[in-house]
Amino acid sequence: MKSVSRETQEKLEIFSTLIQEWNTKINLISPKDMEHLWTRHIEDSFQLSDLIPEGATITDLGSGGGFPGLILAIATKNPVTLVESDQRKCAFLREAARLCEVKVTVVPKRIETASLPEADIITARALAPLDKLLFWAEPLVKKNGFCLFLKGVKAQDELTDARNNWHMTSTILPSRTGSGGSIIKVSDFTRVV
């Protein structure tokens, strides 16, 4: 991971400890991924911070264990809205935000029923195919805003499929954490009529 301030490193370590403690009670990440927590989850999420302007508002869909939303709140100090329907995971997110002293709002609802403000950036990781993510993001992203979606090796296939229903400007960026992962950046998207 790139060099970070001591304060950021301390907050990431607090978060890492919390994930390990809470994961024994609720499934935040796969137990087999615990030994790769830093590279597979924290660094994977953290890499998005380089693409986020200072002060931009962020809404993270399906926040789960805080990836990437809570990590971005730590990395950027920007305000982040975390949308998660699992109440146990919401309790974890609130506790992690409190202990890491970050500006987050936890919305304990399903994405399709939540009343959410528009944001500059919409993020998601391991949630749904791109087509579905764009459906959820469309009413939430501000004009001139964009989406950052962490994807796996089939990112190009998802982008091709989504183009059947969406006009968009898109870029696929390689993940810095390897394993064939990608970041799909989407802006100026509208439904095909």
Summary of the structure (lengths in Angstrom):
residues: 193
radius of gyration: 15.7
end to end distance: 42.6
largest distance: 50.1
contacts: 625
relative contact order: 0.14
helix: 41%
strand: 25%
